[in-house]
Amino acid sequence: MLFHCPALLLFAALLWTQPPLSRASRILVYPVDGSHWLNMNIVLKELHQRGHELTVVRSSTSWYVPENTPHYTSLTIPATHISHLENPEFMASFLKRNIDIRRGEGSILSFIALQQETINLLEEAHRASAEMVKTILEDQGLVKKLRDSKYDLLLTDPGFGGGVVLGKYLALPMVFNVRWITNAEGHFAIAPSPLSYIPTIGSQVTDKMTFKNRLKNLLHYGIGQYIDHITTRPLYQGVISEFIDPDANIYSLMQGADLWLMRVDFVFEFPRPTMPNVVYMGGFQCKPSKPLPAELEQFVQSSGEHGIVVMSLGTLLGSLGPEMSEVIASAFARLPQKVIWRNLGPKPSTLGNNTLIVDWLPQNDLLGHPKTQAFITHGGTNGIYEAIYHGVPVLGIPLIFDQFDNMIRLEARGVAKVLEVTALDVDLVSQALKEILDEKKPYRENMRRMSRLHHDMPLKPMDTAIFWLEYIMRHKGAAHLRTESYKLAWYEYHNVDVLALLLGVVTALCLLFYVACRALIKLVTRKAKVKQQ
């Protein structure tokens, strides 16, 4: 009779539907600066809302990671070495040099020059990362403070190895917020990765490879191995040998992580083998759009039935330079659509009345607006997933790093066109935009289908990520999910010793059979001669 009361029934239903409260834990966070920090910070805000206590290790030279913020306590490490990856001005000059080199595309010398530019940049950034973690470990007072804090977990991005080294030294369960590691895509460190159908970074091929594609894929895999063995490992080896284990290296330390929170969704990524301790959270940063500021909404509404086009090159690269900006502005002026363009360079002289240039734009809110027809992007992961989330087709102008590989994946899904930045002209950009915006073309419908697939999952990506983070803290790690293959020697991993033994046994048997046959033949021959005599 008691539960016939509507109020009590409602109260019981509310209790039943509430998620269980998790124990507040202490989490040490060692992020990578730059654009990687932006998505790490989204996870941190969610963890803070769940009641967890966060401490973020940051460099005194950091451009992006703030020292004072309400959702975490910062631990600032004095550093004199500034990573160029954290400096927007240097990255702008790096991009200009890359574009200049790529104008000679097809030349072996230009290819070598491009690779050398990237290797030099990565070497400098990894050196800064190794020096920072060495500074931490050499400070015994700081190390004692970290140990006394009794952290439940270390959360880091293994794009650079400092957090990996610190987590191993403190013997904390380690969780990675990851897509890229120090020399490759994250799966390559822990899961079988046949190069016959799994593209490696830089190869710009799909999972359907011709002989030429496989050759190209193997070449770029070799470049990654060169970076790993010649550049990355030696930079971290000194601190690893001194503080952890001379027989370990940065790669083996990464392979020992408890959980890999992979910033990947297979509606975007090509299918591949994986492991039980890899959890997928591609698009975790995406969310429903909010209303635009009044002035921006007024501009959007003024587009009428044609709608708008949004262009942004991300947080680190705000402009393509005056020459290319003039080309793009001229192409925009031909459109019936209105354009909102984040451009930090000089105002182009060819800018049309339909184009609004801004220093900053609410990208997610614009992509989620019903009048948005297309998104022009450099191919950064955050922007790509926001476009997928909101179902907006893409015109890609990849510039550096993984942006080329990202755009290849979208192009393979039929949701994007890709332009080479060194070949841009007004007609080419205009024609590409015309195709993307044409309702008769499949780009928009393909992207809407991709968006439906992305949304159709049992849990939101962020909820999945938080569940597994708390799972690791509840159980003090997840060794039962982690393969121990990384502890095997290369010859054990590939069963070279077993195959050598089997080959030896077969060889010995064949040799014994051969000797026995020869002996038998000699015996028979000898008896035949005796009979003849």
VOGU-3710 file (C-alpha; in Angstrom, 3 decimals, decimal comma):
1> mlfhcpalll> 0,000/0,000/0,000  2,915/2,297/0,747  4,096/2,447/-2,906  0,678/3,469/-4,158  1,646/7,000/-3,112  2,682/8,845/-6,346  5,298/10,967/-4,528  7,030/7,898/-3,079  6,922/6,157/-6,447  8,563/9,190/-8,091
11> faallwtqpp> 11,213/9,359/-5,350  11,999/5,647/-5,737  12,285/6,045/-9,509  14,698/8,965/-9,122  16,887/6,947/-6,751  16,873/4,015/-9,172  17,988/6,150/-12,141  20,761/8,061/-10,334  24,309/6,892/-11,182  26,297/5,554/-8,234
21> lsrasrilvy> 28,493/8,111/-6,529  32,170/7,397/-7,052  34,819/7,788/-4,377  36,683/11,079/-4,729  40,232/10,307/-5,796  43,488/12,190/-6,180  44,748/12,350/-9,762  48,136/13,564/-10,954  47,933/14,974/-14,482  50,948/15,443/-16,757
31> pvdgshwlnm> 49,598/16,999/-19,984  51,105/17,874/-23,344  50,873/21,585/-24,138  49,277/23,138/-27,209  46,163/21,729/-28,888  46,542/18,451/-26,949  45,903/20,420/-23,762  42,532/21,633/-25,038  40,998/18,159/-25,100  42,808/17,043/-21,931
41> nivlkelhqr> 41,299/20,024/-20,110  37,791/18,929/-21,124  38,358/15,584/-19,383  39,751/17,363/-16,317  36,684/19,569/-15,984  34,468/16,492/-16,070  36,599/14,738/-13,446  36,444/17,837/-11,247  32,639/17,861/-11,499  32,677/14,228/-10,325
51> gheltvvrss> 34,470/15,363/-7,168  38,005/14,193/-7,971  40,989/16,237/-6,827  43,376/17,130/-9,644  46,987/18,275/-9,667  48,378/19,376/-13,048  52,118/19,396/-13,706  53,001/22,316/-15,980  56,108/24,051/-17,247  56,857/27,620/-16,203
61> tswyvpentp> 57,137/28,376/-19,931  53,717/26,944/-20,829  51,650/28,950/-23,295  48,383/27,063/-22,882  48,172/25,404/-19,445  47,066/28,095/-16,958  48,644/28,197/-13,512  45,514/29,337/-11,689  42,132/27,796/-12,408  39,231/26,594/-10,211
71> hytsltipat> 39,139/22,945/-11,322  42,712/21,890/-10,519  45,796/22,755/-8,508  48,888/23,389/-10,599  52,443/22,281/-9,928  54,725/24,576/-11,919  58,166/23,254/-12,833  60,855/25,862/-13,572  62,113/25,444/-17,119  64,546/27,407/-19,240
81> hishlenpef> 64,070/25,353/-22,408  60,958/26,475/-24,300  59,469/23,944/-26,707  58,780/25,476/-30,111  55,589/23,399/-30,311  54,206/25,660/-27,596  55,062/28,880/-29,456  52,478/30,093/-32,023  54,991/32,489/-33,608  57,526/29,731/-34,208
91> masflkrnid> 54,831/27,391/-35,524  53,749/30,061/-38,026  57,316/30,299/-39,348  57,588/26,475/-39,315  54,432/26,273/-41,433  55,785/28,861/-43,887  59,040/26,888/-44,312  57,053/23,686/-44,851  54,884/25,289/-47,527  57,943/26,699/-49,284
101> irrgegsils> 59,557/23,252/-49,316  56,360/21,560/-50,522  56,235/23,799/-53,576  58,934/21,491/-54,922  56,711/18,428/-54,389  57,860/15,351/-56,253  61,501/16,039/-55,585  63,390/13,595/-53,366  65,318/16,523/-51,930  62,108/18,332/-50,930
111> fialqqetin> 60,808/15,132/-49,284  64,045/14,771/-47,292  63,932/18,450/-46,346  60,348/18,118/-45,077  61,220/15,078/-42,976  64,279/16,828/-41,566  62,220/19,888/-40,591  59,782/17,678/-38,687  62,524/15,605/-37,034  64,344/18,750/-35,888
121> lleeahrasa> 61,147/20,138/-34,359  60,316/16,854/-32,608  63,873/16,448/-31,331  63,789/19,884/-29,739  60,360/19,226/-28,176  61,332/15,795/-26,798  64,536/17,254/-25,359  62,468/19,855/-23,481  60,142/17,084/-22,220  63,050/14,928/-21,014
131> emvktiledq> 64,742/17,857/-19,288  61,530/18,794/-17,476  60,948/15,329/-16,006  64,630/15,127/-15,044  64,241/18,423/-13,163  61,322/16,891/-11,252  63,122/13,653/-10,340  66,279/15,450/-9,243  64,275/17,509/-6,738  63,999/15,082/-3,815
141> glvkklrdsk> 61,758/17,440/-1,878  59,311/17,586/-4,769  59,450/13,809/-5,250  58,682/13,310/-1,552  55,752/15,705/-1,839  54,407/13,745/-4,809  54,767/10,421/-2,991  53,177/11,774/0,187  50,178/13,014/-1,810  49,123/9,369/-2,323
151> ydllltdpgf> 47,788/9,823/-5,825  45,440/7,124/-7,115  46,311/7,598/-10,763  48,533/9,405/-13,243  46,771/10,715/-16,354  49,055/11,768/-19,202  49,353/12,166/-22,966  52,180/9,966/-24,321  52,779/12,196/-27,334  55,787/13,239/-25,250
161> gggvvlgkyl> 57,354/10,959/-22,686  57,764/13,088/-19,555  54,529/11,964/-17,927  55,239/8,325/-18,762  58,621/8,481/-17,001  57,160/10,207/-13,929  54,275/7,738/-13,665  56,623/4,756/-13,801  58,980/6,291/-11,235  56,112/6,953/-8,802
171> alpmvfnvrw> 54,694/3,449/-9,490  51,220/4,879/-10,150  48,537/3,265/-12,318  48,858/5,034/-15,670  46,065/6,073/-18,024  46,789/7,675/-21,404  44,667/10,294/-23,136  46,095/9,329/-26,487  46,087/9,111/-30,204  49,760/9,691/-30,989
181> itnaeghfai> 52,795/8,410/-29,114  56,401/9,553/-29,465  56,884/8,119/-32,960  53,596/6,721/-34,288  49,874/6,211/-33,798  49,178/4,720/-30,367  47,976/1,280/-31,479  51,379/0,497/-32,995  52,879/0,209/-29,494  50,515/-2,450/-28,163
191> apsplsyipt> 48,381/-4,081/-30,877  49,230/-6,127/-33,977  49,598/-3,609/-36,809  50,143/-5,256/-40,225  51,437/-2,624/-42,639  49,568/-4,296/-45,486  46,292/-2,640/-44,441  47,012/-0,344/-41,474  48,301/3,087/-42,532  51,128/4,593/-40,522
201> igsqvtdkmt> 51,497/8,302/-39,807  52,586/10,351/-42,787  51,815/7,701/-45,396  48,569/9,379/-46,551  47,106/6,062/-47,711  43,854/4,277/-46,863  43,383/0,716/-45,617  42,870/-0,422/-49,240  46,444/-0,374/-50,480  47,982/-1,011/-53,856
211> fknrlknllh> 51,562/-2,272/-54,114  52,733/1,352/-54,399  50,699/2,302/-51,297  52,203/-0,557/-49,282  55,686/0,503/-50,356  54,916/4,067/-49,291  53,438/2,858/-46,006  56,556/0,805/-45,283  58,773/3,805/-46,045  56,943/6,008/-43,548
221> ygigqyidhi> 56,963/3,236/-40,968  60,734/3,152/-41,404  60,889/6,916/-40,846  58,917/6,438/-37,629  61,345/3,747/-36,487  64,262/6,045/-37,277  62,700/8,824/-35,177  62,053/6,351/-32,355  65,506/4,753/-32,193  67,755/7,624/-33,287
231> ttrplyqgvi> 65,943/10,656/-31,871  63,338/9,866/-29,211  64,703/6,978/-27,150  68,194/8,455/-26,634  66,733/11,739/-25,348  64,827/9,958/-22,565  67,292/7,140/-21,960  69,559/9,087/-19,633  66,825/9,888/-17,120  65,296/6,390/-17,457
241> sefidpdani> 68,661/4,700/-16,844  69,416/6,932/-13,866  66,061/6,816/-12,094  64,211/3,698/-13,293  65,969/0,844/-15,109  68,895/0,853/-17,565  67,266/-2,025/-19,453  64,010/-0,094/-19,990  63,311/2,556/-22,624  60,554/5,081/-23,243
251> yslmqgadlw> 58,742/2,697/-25,586  58,625/-0,179/-23,093  57,451/2,201/-20,350  54,544/3,294/-22,541  53,614/-0,311/-23,265  53,184/-0,902/-19,523  50,312/1,602/-19,160  47,119/0,258/-17,578  44,635/1,934/-19,915  44,675/3,737/-23,252
261> lmrvdfvfef> 41,820/6,218/-23,668  42,026/6,444/-27,457  40,681/9,610/-29,078  39,254/7,552/-31,934  35,858/6,462/-33,239  35,770/3,805/-35,939  33,250/5,783/-37,982  36,352/7,905/-38,707  39,318/5,556/-38,184  40,009/2,539/-40,383
271> prptmpnvvy> 39,259/-0,865/-38,751  42,260/-2,524/-37,124  43,248/-5,028/-34,396  43,079/-3,709/-30,837  43,594/-4,750/-27,196  41,360/-5,093/-24,095  42,968/-2,104/-22,355  42,174/0,264/-25,242  38,966/2,251/-24,708  37,610/4,420/-27,518
281> mggfqckpsk> 36,328/7,922/-26,815  36,512/9,660/-30,189  34,396/12,807/-30,124  34,346/13,056/-26,319  34,869/16,818/-26,575  31,737/17,307/-28,688  28,520/18,678/-27,260  25,225/20,206/-28,419  25,565/23,742/-29,737  24,636/26,749/-27,641
291> plpaeleqfv> 23,016/29,977/-28,890  25,422/32,313/-30,687  26,242/35,821/-29,456  23,624/38,281/-30,702  25,796/39,996/-33,349  27,027/36,682/-34,737  23,493/35,259/-34,818  22,329/38,337/-36,708  25,060/37,821/-39,326  24,181/34,131/-39,664
301> qssgehgivv> 20,473/34,870/-40,084  21,272/37,439/-42,771  22,494/34,564/-44,978  18,888/33,657/-45,785  18,292/30,366/-47,584  21,933/30,010/-48,652  23,323/29,515/-45,146  26,911/29,982/-44,014  30,389/28,523/-44,415  32,766/28,384/-41,436
311> mslgtllgsl> 36,561/28,439/-41,767  39,122/27,954/-38,994  42,698/26,694/-38,925  42,698/25,836/-35,221  44,312/27,402/-32,199  47,962/27,149/-33,216  47,800/28,235/-36,862  45,618/31,283/-37,290  46,568/32,320/-40,819  47,912/30,991/-44,116
321> gpemsevias> 49,811/34,190/-44,871  48,810/37,204/-46,999  49,221/35,593/-50,452  46,993/32,584/-49,791  44,546/34,635/-47,747  43,959/36,819/-50,825  43,160/33,689/-52,862  40,718/32,352/-50,275  39,025/35,739/-49,794  38,471/36,008/-53,578
331> afarlpqkvi> 36,923/32,517/-53,647  34,643/33,383/-50,726  33,486/36,557/-52,502  32,035/34,367/-55,291  29,772/32,432/-52,916  26,074/33,149/-52,351  26,615/31,939/-48,781  27,852/34,118/-45,941  31,277/33,172/-44,530  32,656/33,391/-40,988
341> wrnlgpkpst> 36,436/33,140/-41,131  38,881/33,028/-38,236  41,940/34,758/-39,679  44,638/36,421/-37,589  46,620/37,855/-40,503  46,197/41,152/-42,376  42,760/41,810/-43,852  42,762/40,642/-47,508  42,134/43,349/-50,095  39,862/40,961/-52,039
351> lgnntlivdw> 37,504/40,400/-49,091  33,846/40,325/-50,149  30,845/41,819/-48,334  29,634/38,292/-47,552  32,668/37,451/-45,385  33,112/38,216/-41,699  36,663/37,923/-40,346  37,010/37,277/-36,602  39,909/36,693/-34,204  37,974/33,941/-32,430
361> lpqndllghp> 34,806/32,004/-33,139  32,595/29,577/-31,165  33,414/26,694/-33,511  31,200/24,007/-31,960  28,217/26,354/-31,728  28,623/27,480/-35,338  28,988/23,915/-36,637  25,823/22,967/-34,774  23,835/25,864/-36,220  21,165/24,744/-38,746
371> ktqafithgg> 22,363/27,310/-41,307  25,938/25,971/-41,457  26,510/24,294/-44,829  30,256/23,518/-44,847  33,377/23,661/-42,703  36,823/24,583/-44,051  39,536/23,210/-41,783  43,232/22,300/-41,626  42,268/18,836/-40,373  42,832/19,024/-36,618
381> tngiyeaiyh> 41,227/16,159/-34,702  39,014/18,334/-32,486  37,455/20,198/-35,407  36,962/17,013/-37,420  35,006/15,313/-34,644  32,880/18,401/-34,120  32,052/18,357/-37,838  31,149/14,651/-37,611  29,083/15,248/-34,468  27,026/17,985/-36,169
391> gvpvlgipli> 26,965/16,393/-39,644  28,735/19,184/-41,545  30,712/18,282/-44,718  34,335/19,379/-44,863  36,752/21,089/-47,225  40,213/20,204/-45,966  43,449/22,164/-46,390  45,928/20,049/-44,373  49,111/21,846/-43,354  51,347/19,790/-41,037
401> fdqfdnmirl> 51,688/16,597/-38,967  48,678/14,249/-38,759  46,328/16,620/-40,571  47,036/14,922/-43,927  46,183/11,480/-42,532  43,015/12,841/-40,901  41,782/14,295/-44,167  42,562/11,083/-46,074  40,194/9,282/-43,698  37,381/11,791/-44,260
411> eargvakvle> 37,932/11,733/-48,013  37,741/7,920/-47,987  34,348/8,173/-46,251  33,042/10,489/-48,972  32,412/13,414/-46,608  35,242/15,766/-47,608  37,300/17,216/-50,416  40,994/17,849/-49,850  43,100/20,614/-51,412  46,879/20,950/-51,463
421> vtaldvdlvs> 47,768/24,298/-49,899  50,634/24,960/-52,340  48,303/24,576/-55,343  45,504/26,888/-54,184  44,028/29,303/-56,665  40,691/31,117/-56,793  39,074/28,775/-59,328  40,198/25,620/-57,515  38,856/26,780/-54,134  35,620/28,042/-55,702
431> qalkeildek> 35,000/24,771/-57,539  35,753/22,676/-54,438  33,336/24,729/-52,336  30,695/24,533/-55,044  30,918/20,713/-54,970  30,769/20,508/-51,170  27,762/22,844/-51,051  25,880/21,147/-53,901  22,945/19,206/-52,429  23,049/16,853/-55,430
441> kpyrenmrrm> 26,543/15,717/-54,436  26,831/13,008/-51,747  29,026/14,919/-49,267  26,282/16,235/-46,994  24,244/13,019/-46,933  27,373/10,930/-46,317  28,330/13,179/-43,414  24,822/12,996/-41,952  24,990/9,206/-42,091  28,438/9,318/-40,454
451> srlhhdmplk> 27,009/11,576/-37,752  24,126/9,155/-37,090  26,593/6,284/-36,687  28,722/8,377/-34,331  25,725/9,186/-32,123  24,344/5,638/-32,105  26,291/4,156/-29,203  25,309/2,828/-25,758  27,253/5,472/-23,842  28,499/8,920/-24,683
461> pmdtaifwle> 32,287/8,980/-25,276  32,883/11,180/-22,226  30,873/8,857/-19,972  32,889/5,918/-21,299  36,163/7,724/-20,560  35,139/8,692/-17,021  33,858/5,189/-16,222  37,185/3,611/-17,164  39,241/6,242/-15,349  37,268/5,540/-12,195
471> yimrhkgaah> 37,509/1,793/-12,868  41,316/2,033/-12,814  41,198/4,000/-9,554  38,762/1,586/-7,916  40,900/-1,438/-8,774  44,365/0,150/-8,435  45,191/-0,551/-12,063  44,107/-3,057/-14,708  46,927/-5,521/-15,192  44,395/-8,174/-16,241
481> lrtesyklaw> 43,601/-6,124/-19,368  47,206/-5,479/-20,338  49,189/-7,811/-22,566  52,649/-8,701/-21,277  54,051/-9,119/-24,775  56,193/-5,994/-24,386  58,293/-7,847/-21,797  59,337/-10,423/-24,389  62,546/-10,124/-26,357  62,005/-9,539/-30,070
491> yeyhnvdvla> 63,025/-13,096/-30,893  60,555/-14,438/-28,310  57,735/-12,204/-29,581  58,211/-13,485/-33,139  58,953/-17,081/-31,996  62,329/-16,936/-33,702  63,857/-19,202/-31,019  61,037/-21,774/-31,388  61,268/-21,699/-35,167  65,064/-22,036/-34,941
501> lllgvvtalc> 64,678/-25,099/-32,703  62,117/-26,691/-35,038  64,269/-25,884/-38,038  67,267/-27,380/-36,238  65,348/-30,561/-35,406  64,063/-30,900/-38,986  67,560/-30,221/-40,330  69,059/-32,792/-37,960  66,457/-35,396/-38,955  67,042/-34,702/-42,621
511> llfyvacral> 70,788/-34,930/-42,102  70,379/-38,165/-40,134  68,132/-39,545/-42,869  70,697/-38,527/-45,485  73,562/-40,161/-43,563  71,480/-43,314/-42,990  70,592/-43,505/-46,679  74,209/-43,093/-47,717  75,290/-45,747/-45,244  72,567/-48,079/-46,477
521> iklvtrkakv> 73,551/-47,479/-50,091  77,194/-48,186/-49,305  76,224/-51,363/-47,466  74,054/-52,581/-50,342  76,750/-51,686/-52,863  79,402/-53,510/-50,847  77,246/-56,655/-50,596  76,548/-56,529/-54,331  80,269/-56,367/-55,080  80,950/-59,335/-52,763
531> kqq> 78,303/-61,416/-54,545  79,748/-60,517/-57,926  83,200/-61,606/-56,791
//
